């Protein structure tokens, strides 16, 4: 098994090939995270980590940058395997549930009970979820949470001009007021599962 210094040298070489800048005292974990974040955003660049060689020879292995589970040591992967695994990990991350409490701030939707938010791409697939309004805590996938955080809407108001007339103006506000909540505890999850089971039986 590689030593820490050997792993660091591998990561430094990979960072250099990718054109990344890093401090000379950057450790294994931090440099690994930096390279991993870059490759998740630029999976096509994984090919740069392969050493030169003929097309007839098997593709050399590169050390895995993104760890799927904690406390795992480095696993040698080919560039193709790395790309598949990094895309799978990205899919897990964008589908992870966030527990939030939110309020609809869009005056044009004040009578709505909720709305369907759909987001996705050919690579990531589509995430579609009905978001109920009402202010109760709710779980949403990370990718939909990101959309909710970025959404804005126009609010119109009237101002008087110097001649005594009215001028209609507008400004942008966040469409949702979002409060991040801590994940449910094991006891809360068990209690929720019990309530859902009772509700499904009509008790």
PAZAPA-4460 file (N, C-alpha, C; in steps of 0.05 Angstrom, whole numbers, plus 32768, in hexadecimal, padded with zeros to 4 digits):
% residues 203
    n_x    n_y    n_z   ca_x   ca_y   ca_z    c_x    c_y    c_z   seq   type   mol
   8011   7FE8   8000   8000   8000   8000   8012   8019   8000     1      X     A
   800A   802D   7FF1   801A   8045   7FEF   801C   8054   8009     2      X     A
   8032   8061   800E   8035   8071   8025   8028   808C   8020     3      X     A
   8025   809C   8036   8019   80B6   8033   8028   80C8   801F     4      X     A
   8043   80C7   8021   8053   80D7   8010   8050   80CF   7FF2     5      X     A
   804F   80B5   7FEE   804B   80AB   7FD3   8030   80B4   7FC7     6      X     A
   801B   80B2   7FD8   8001   80BB   7FCF   8000   80D9   7FC9     7      X     A
   800F   80E8   7FDA   8010   8105   7FD6   801E   810B   7FBB     8      X     A
   8033   80FD   7FB5   8042   8101   7F9C   8030   80FB   7F84     9      X     A
   8020   80E5   7F86   800D   80DE   7F71   7FF9   80F5   7F6D    10      X     A
   7FEE   80FF   7F83   7FDA   8114   7F81   7FE6   812E   7F76    11      X     A
   7FFE   8134   7F7E   800C   814C   7F74   8010   814A   7F56    12      X     A
   8018   8132   7F4D   801C   812D   7F30   8002   8131   7F21    13      X     A
   7FEC   8125   7F2C   7FD2   8128   7F20   7FC9   8145   7F1F    14      X     A
   7FCD   8153   7F35   7FC6   8170   7F36   7FD5   8180   7F21    15      X     A
   7FEF   817A   7F1E   7FFF   8187   7F0A   7FF5   8182   7EED    16      X     A
   7FED   8168   7EE8   7FE3   8161   7ECE   7FC9   8170   7EC7    17      X     A
   7FB9   8174   7EDC   7F9F   8182   7ED9   7FA2   81A0   7ED8    18      X     A
   7FBA   81AA   7EDF   7FBE   81C7   7EDF   7FB4   81D4   7EF8    19      X     A
   7FB1   81C5   7F0E   7FA7   81D1   7F26   7FBE   81DD   7F36    20      X     A
   7FB8   81F2   7F45   7FCC   81FE   7F57   7FC6   81F6   7F74    21      X     A
   7FDA   81F2   7F83   7FD7   81E9   7F9F   7FF0   81F2   7FAF    22      X     A
   7FEC   81F5   7FC9   8002   81FD   7FDA   8015   81E5   7FDE    23      X     A
   802F   81E9   7FE0   8042   81D3   7FE2   803E   81C3   7FFB    24      X     A
   8030   81CF   800F   802B   81C0   8028   8010   81B3   8029    25      X     A
   8001   81B5   8013   7FE6   81A8   8012   7FE9   818A   8017    26      X     A
   7FD8   817F   8029   7FD9   8163   802F   7FC9   8152   801C    27      X     A
   7FC9   8138   8022   7FBC   8124   8011   7F9E   812A   800F    28      X     A
   7F91   812C   8026   7F74   812F   8026   7F6A   8148   8017    29      X     A
   7F77   815E   801C   7F6F   8178   8010   7F74   8177   7FF2    30      X     A
   7F8B   816D   7FEA   7F92   816C   7FCE   7F80   8158   7FBF    31      X     A
   7F7A   8142   7FCC   7F67   812E   7FC1   7F4C   813B   7FBC    32      X     A
   7F42   814A   7FD0   7F28   8157   7FCD   7F28   816C   7FB6    33      X     A
   7F3E   817A   7FB4   7F41   818E   7F9F   7F40   8181   7F83    34      X     A
   7F4F   816C   7F80   7F4F   815E   7F66   7F34   8151   7F60    35      X     A
   7F28   8145   7F75   7F0E   8138   7F72   7EF9   814B   7F6A    36      X     A
   7EF8   8163   7F76   7EE4   8177   7F6F   7EE8   8180   7F52    37      X     A
   7F01   8183   7F4A   7F06   818C   7F2E   7EFD   8177   7F1A    38      X     A
   7F02   815D   7F20   7EFB   8148   7F0D   7EDD   8142   7F0C    39      X     A
   7ECF   8147   7F22   7EB2   8144   7F22   7EA6   8158   7F0F    40      X     A
   7EB2   8171   7F0F   7EA8   8186   7EFD   7EB3   8182   7EE0    41      X     A
   7ECA   8175   7EDE   7ED7   8171   7EC4   7EDF   8154   7EC0    42      X     A
   7ECB   8142   7EBE   7ED2   8125   7EBC   7EE3   811E   7EA4    43      X     A
   7EE1   812E   7E8E   7EF0   8128   7E76   7F0E   812B   7E7B    44      X     A
   7F15   813A   7E90   7F32   813F   7E96   7F3F   8127   7EA3    45      X     A
   7F2F   8113   7EAB   7F3B   80FB   7EB8   7F50   80EE   7EA6    46      X     A
   7F4C   80F0   7E8B   7F5F   80E4   7E79   7F7B   80F0   7E7B    47      X     A
   7F7D   8108   7E85   7F97   8114   7E89   7FA8   8106   7E9D    48      X     A
   7F9B   80F6   7EAF   7FAA   80E9   7EC4   7FB7   80CF   7EBB    49      X     A
   7FB2   80C7   7EA3   7FBE   80AF   7E98   7FDA   80B5   7E8E    50      X     A
   7FEC   80A3   7E93   8008   80A7   7E89   8008   80A0   7E6B    51      X     A
   801C   80AA   7E5D   801D   80A5   7E41   8023   8088   7E3B    52      X     A
   8018   807E   7E25   801D   8063   7E1E   800E   805D   7E04    53      X     A
   8012   8045   7DF9   8005   803E   7DE0   7FE8   8037   7DE5    54      X     A
   7FD8   8039   7DD0   7FBC   8033   7DD3   7FB7   8015   7DD7    55      X     A
   7FCB   8005   7DCF   7FC7   7FE8   7DD2   7FCB   7FDE   7DEF    56      X     A
   7FD9   7FEE   7DFF   7FDE   7FE6   7E1A   7FC6   7FED   7E2C    57      X     A
   7FC1   7FDD   7E41   7FAB   7FE3   7E53   7FAE   7FFE   7E5F    58      X     A
   7F98   800C   7E64   7F9A   8026   7E70   7FA6   8024   7E8C    59      X     A
   7FBA   8034   7E92   7FC5   8033   7EAE   7FB0   803D   7EC2    60      X     A
   7FB4   8036   7EDB   7FA1   803E   7EEF   7FA8   8058   7EFB    61      X     A
   7F94   8067   7F05   7F98   807F   7F14   7F8C   807C   7F2F    62      X     A
   7F96   8089   7F43   7F8B   8086   7F5D   7F70   8095   7F5F    63      X     A
   7F5D   8089   7F6D   7F43   8095   7F6F   7F44   80AE   7F80    64      X     A
   7F38   80C4   7F77   7F39   80DD   7F84   7F21   80E0   7F97    65      X     A
   7F09   80D8   7F8D   7EF1   80DB   7F9D   7EEB   80C1   7FAC    66      X     A
   7EE8   80C2   7FC6   7EE2   80AB   7FD6   7EC4   80A9   7FDA    67      X     A
   7EB9   8092   7FD3   7E9C   808F   7FD6   7E95   808B   7FF3    68      X     A
   7EA5   807E   8003   7EA0   807A   801F   7EB8   8084   802F    69      X     A
   7EB3   808D   8048   7ECA   8096   8059   7EDB   807F   8061    70      X     A
   7EF4   8085   8069   7F07   8072   8074   7F0F   805D   8060    71      X     A
   7F0C   8062   8046   7F16   804F   8032   7F31   8058   8028    72      X     A
   7F43   8045   8023   7F5D   804C   8018   7F5A   8051   7FFA    73      X     A
   7F6F   8058   7FED   7F6E   805E   7FD1   7F69   8044   7FC1    74      X     A
   7F59   8046   7FAC   7F52   802F   7F9C   7F5B   8035   7F7F    75      X     A
   7F6C   8024   7F73   7F74   802A   7F58   7F5E   8026   7F44    76      X     A
   7F59   803A   7F33   7F44   8039   7F1F   7F4F   8042   7F04    77      X     A
   7F44   8037   7EEF   7F4B   8041   7ED4   7F3C   805C   7ED0    78      X     A
   7F44   806A   7EBC   7F37   8084   7EB6   7F19   8080   7EB1    79      X     A
   7F11   806B   7EA3   7EF5   8066   7E9D   7EE6   8060   7EB7    80      X     A
   7EF2   804E   7EC8   7EE5   8047   7EE1   7EE2   8060   7EF3    81      X     A
   7EF6   8070   7EF3   7EF5   8089   7F03   7EDE   809B   7EFA    82      X     A
   7EDB   809E   7EE0   7EC6   80B0   7ED5   7EAB   80A6   7EDD    83      X     A
   7EA7   808B   7EDA   7E8D   8080   7EE1   7E87   8084   7EFF    84      X     A
   7E9C   807F   7F10   7E98   8080   7F2D   7E93   809D   7F36    85      X     A
   7EA2   80B0   7F2A   7E9F   80CC   7F31   7E83   80D6   7F29    86      X     A
   7E79   80CD   7F12   7E5E   80D6   7F0A   7E49   80CA   7F1C    87      X     A
   7E4D   80B1   7F25   7E3B   80A4   7F37   7E3A   80B3   7F52    88      X     A
   7E52   80BB   7F5B   7E54   80C9   7F74   7E46   80E4   7F72    89      X     A
   7E4A   80F2   7F5B   7E3D   810C   7F57   7E1F   8109   7F58    90      X     A
   7E15   80F2   7F4C   7DF8   80ED   7F4D   7DEE   80E9   7F69    91      X     A
   7DFD   80DB   7F7A   7DF6   80D7   7F95   7DF5   80F1   7FA4    92      X     A
   7E08   8102   7F9F   7E0A   811C   7FAD   7DF3   812E   7FA6    93      X     A
   7DEB   8130   7F8C   7DD6   8142   7F85   7DBA   8137   7F8C    94      X     A
   7DB9   811D   7F92   7DA0   8111   7F9B   7D9D   810F   7FB9    95      X     A
   7DB2   8117   7FC7   7DB1   8115   7FE5   7D9B   8128   7FEF    96      X     A
   7D8C   811F   8003   7D76   8130   800D   7D80   8145   8021    97      X     A
   7D74   815D   801F   7D7A   8172   8031   7D5F   8178   8040    98      X     A
   7D61   817B   805B   7D49   8181   806B   7D49   819F   806F    99      X     A
   7D33   81AC   8065   7D31   81C9   8066   7D15   81D2   806F   100      X     A
   7D13   81EB   8076   7CF9   81F8   807A   7CF9   8210   8069   101      X     A
   7CE4   8214   8059   7CE5   822A   8045   7CCA   8237   8043   102      X     A
   7CCB   8250   803A   7CB3   8260   8036   7CB3   826B   801A   103      X     A
   7C9C   8268   800C   7C9A   8273   7FF1   7C97   8292   7FF3   104      X     A
   7CA9   82A0   7FE7   7CAA   82BE   7FE8   7C9F   82CB   7FCF   105      X     A
   7C97   82BA   7FBB   7C8E   82C5   7FA2   7C70   82CD   7FA5   106      X     A
   7C6A   82E7   7FA3   7C4E   82F0   7FA6   7C3B   82E5   7F91   107      X     A
   7C46   82DE   7F7A   7C35   82D3   7F64   7C2D   82B6   7F6A   108      X     A
   7C39   82A9   7F7E   7C33   828E   7F85   7C27   828B   7FA1   109      X     A
   7C1D   82A1   7FAC   7C14   82A0   7FC8   7BFB   828F   7FCB   110      X     A
   7BEC   828A   7FB6   7BD5   8278   7FB7   7BDB   825B   7FB1   111      X     A
   7BF3   8256   7FA9   7BFB   823B   7FA1   7BFF   8229   7FB9   112      X     A
   7BF9   8210   7FB6   7BFE   81FD   7FCC   7C1B   81F1   7FCA   113      X     A
   7C27   81F6   7FB4   7C42   81EC   7FAF   7C49   81ED   7F92   114      X     A
   7C60   81E3   7F8A   7C67   81E2   7F6E   7C7A   81CB   7F69   115      X     A
   7C7B   81C2   7F50   7C8D   81AD   7F47   7CA7   81B9   7F3D   116      X     A
   7CBD   81B1   7F48   7CD7   81BA   7F3E   7CE4   81A2   7F30   117      X     A
   7CED   81A6   7F18   7CFA   8191   7F08   7D14   819C   7EFE   118      X     A
   7D2A   818C   7F03   7D44   8195   7EFA   7D55   817C   7EF4   119      X     A
   7D67   817F   7EE1   7D78   8168   7EDA   7D86   816C   7EC0   120      X     A
   7D93   8157   7EB6   7DA2   8158   7E9D   7DA4   813C   7E93   121      X     A
   7DAF   8139   7E7A   7DB2   811F   7E6E   7DC5   810D   7E7E   122      X     A
   7DD9   8119   7E8B   7DED   810A   7E9A   7DE3   8103   7EB6   123      X     A
   7DD5   8116   7EC3   7DCD   8113   7EDF   7DB1   8107   7EE2   124      X     A
   7DA1   8107   7ECC   7D85   80FF   7ECF   7D74   8115   7ED9   125      X     A
   7D5A   8110   7EDC   7D47   8125   7EE4   7D3E   8120   7F01   126      X     A
   7D3E   8136   7F10   7D33   8136   7F2B   7D1A   8147   7F2B   127      X     A
   7D04   813B   7F32   7CEA   814A   7F31   7CDC   8145   7F4B   128      X     A
   7CD3   815B   7F58   7CC7   8159   7F72   7CB2   816F   7F77   129      X     A
   7C9C   8168   7F83   7C87   817B   7F8A   7C90   8187   7FA5   130      X     A
   7C92   81A2   7FA6   7C9A   81B0   7FBE   7C82   81BE   7FCA   131      X     A
   7C77   81B3   7FE0   7C5F   81BF   7FEC   7C65   81D9   7FFB   132      X     A
   7C54   81ED   7FF9   7C57   8205   8009   7C49   8201   8023   133      X     A
   7C51   8210   8037   7C44   820D   8051   7C57   8211   8069   134      X     A
   7C71   8211   8063   7C84   8216   8078   7C8D   81FF   8089   135      X     A
   7C84   81E6   8083   7C8C   81CF   8093   7CA7   81C5   8089   136      X     A
   7CB7   81B8   809B   7CD0   81AC   8093   7CCC   8198   807D   137      X     A
   7CDF   8196   806B   7CDC   8185   8053   7CF7   817C   804A   138      X     A
   7CF9   8165   803D   7D12   815B   8032   7D11   815E   8013   139      X     A
   7D27   816A   8009   7D29   816E   7FEC   7D44   8164   7FE3   140      X     A
   7D47   8159   7FCA   7D61   8152   7FC0   7D74   816A   7FBE   141      X     A
   7D8E   8165   7FC0   7DA1   817B   7FBF   7D9F   818C   7FA6   142      X     A
   7D9A   817F   7F8F   7D99   818D   7F76   7D81   81A0   7F75   143      X     A
   7D6A   8198   7F81   7D53   81A9   7F82   7D57   81BF   7F97   144      X     A
   7D65   81B8   7FAD   7D6B   81CC   7FC1   7D7C   81E3   7FB5   145      X     A
   7D8F   81DC   7FA4   7DA0   81F0   7F97   7D8F   8202   7F85   146      X     A
   7D7C   81F7   7F77   7D6A   8207   7F66   7D59   821A   7F77   147      X     A
   7D4F   8210   7F8D   7D3E   8220   7F9E   7D4E   8238   7FAA   148      X     A
   7D68   8233   7FB0   7D79   8248   7FBB   7D7E   825E   7FA7   149      X     A
   7D7F   8256   7F8D   7D87   8269   7F78   7D6F   8278   7F6D   150      X     A
   7D57   826D   7F70   7D40   8279   7F63   7D39   8295   7F6E   151      X     A
   7D33   82A7   7F5C   7D2A   82C2   7F63   7D11   82C9   7F54   152      X     A
   7D03   82DC   7F5F   7CEA   82E6   7F52   7CE9   8304   7F54   153      X     A
   7CD9   8310   7F44   7CD6   832E   7F44   7CBF   8336   7F56   154      X     A
   7CC4   834A   7F66   7CAF   8356   7F77   7CAC   8373   7F6D   155      X     A
   7C93   837A   7F68   7C8D   8395   7F5D   7C83   83A8   7F73   156      X     A
   7C89   83C1   7F70   7C81   83D5   7F83   7C7E   83EF   7F74   157      X     A
   7C70   8402   7F80   7C6B   841C   7F74   7C78   8433   7F83   158      X     A
   7C85   8444   7F73   7C91   845C   7F7E   7C86   8475   7F71   159      X     A
   7C86   848B   7F7F   7C7C   84A4   7F74   7C94   84B3   7F67   160      X     A
   7C8F   84BF   7F50   7CA4   84CF   7F43   7CA2   84EC   7F4C   161      X     A
   7CB3   84FD   7F42   7CB4   8519   7F4A   7C9B   8528   7F41   162      X     A
   7C8D   851E   7F2E   7C75   852B   7F24   7C5B   8521   7F31   163      X     A
   7C5E   850F   7F45   7C47   8505   7F52   7C3B   84EC   7F46   164      X     A
   7C47   84E3   7F31   7C3D   84CB   7F23   7C49   84B2   7F31   165      X     A
   7C3F   849B   7F29   7C48   8481   7F33   7C5A   8473   7F20   166      X     A
   7C6F   8468   7F2A   7C82   8458   7F1A   7C82   843C   7F24   167      X     A
   7C7D   8429   7F13   7C7E   840D   7F1A   7C9A   8402   7F17   168      X     A
   7CA5   83F7   7F2D   7CC0   83EC   7F2D   7CC0   83D0   7F38   169      X     A
   7CD6   83C3   7F35   7CD8   83A7   7F40   7CF5   83A2   7F49   170      X     A
   7CF8   838E   7F5A   7D12   8385   7F62   7D11   8367   7F67   171      X     A
   7D28   835A   7F66   7D29   833D   7F6A   7D2C   8335   7F87   172      X     A
   7D1E   8320   7F8F   7D21   8315   7FAA   7D24   82F6   7FA6   173      X     A
   7D2E   82E9   7FBB   7D2F   82CC   7FBB   7D13   82C1   7FBB   174      X     A
   7D0E   82AE   7FAA   7CF3   82A3   7FA8   7CEC   8292   7FC1   175      X     A
   7D00   8286   7FCD   7CFC   8276   7FE5   7D0D   8280   7FFC   176      X     A
   7D01   8283   8014   7D10   8288   802C   7D16   826D   8038   177      X     A
   7D2F   8264   8038   7D36   8249   803F   7D46   8249   8059   178      X     A
   7D3F   8237   806B   7D4D   8232   8084   7D57   8215   8084   179      X     A
   7D71   8211   8086   7D7C   81F6   8087   7D77   81EA   80A2   180      X     A
   7D6D   81D2   80A3   7D68   81C4   80BC   7D7B   81AC   80BF   181      X     A
   7D81   81A4   80D8   7D92   818D   80DC   7D84   8173   80D3   182      X     A
   7D92   815F   80CB   7D86   8145   80C3   7D76   8139   80DB   183      X     A
   7D62   8129   80D5   7D53   811C   80EA   7D65   8108   80F8   184      X     A
   7D61   8106   8113   7D70   80F2   8122   7D65   80D6   811D   185      X     A
   7D73   80C2   8126   7D69   80A6   8122   7D4E   80A3   812F   186      X     A
   7D4A   80AE   8147   7D31   80AC   8156   7D1B   80BA   8146   187      X     A
   7D21   80D1   813B   7D0D   80E0   812C   7D05   80D1   8112   188      X     A
   7D19   80C5   8105   7D14   80B6   80ED   7D02   809D   80F3   189      X     A
   7D07   8090   810A   7CF7   8079   8112   7CDB   8082   8117   190      X     A
   7CD8   8098   8125   7CBD   80A2   812C   7CAE   80AA   8112   191      X     A
   7CBC   80B7   80FF   7CB0   80BE   80E6   7CA7   80A6   80D6   192      X     A
   7CB8   8091   80D6   7CB1   8078   80C7   7C98   806C   80D4   193      X     A
   7C96   806C   80EF   7C7E   8061   80FC   7C65   8070   80F5   194      X     A
   7C67   808B   80F5   7C50   809B   80EE   7C47   8097   80D1   195      X     A
   7C5A   8094   80BF   7C54   808F   80A3   7C47   8074   809F   196      X     A
   7C51   8060   80AE   7C45   8045   80AD   7C28   8045   80B7   197      X     A
   7C23   8054   80CD   7C08   8055   80D8   7BF5   8064   80C5   198      X     A
   7C00   8079   80B9   7BF0   8089   80A6   7BE8   8078   808E   199      X     A
   7BFA   8067   8085   7BF5   8057   806D   7BDF   8042   8072   200      X     A
   7BDC   803A   808C   7BC8   8026   8093   7BAE   8033   809B   201      X     A
   7BAD   804E   809D   7B95   805C   80A4   7B90   805D   80C2   202      X     A
   7BA4   8056   80D2   7BA0   8057   80EF   7BA7   8073   80FA   203      X     A
***
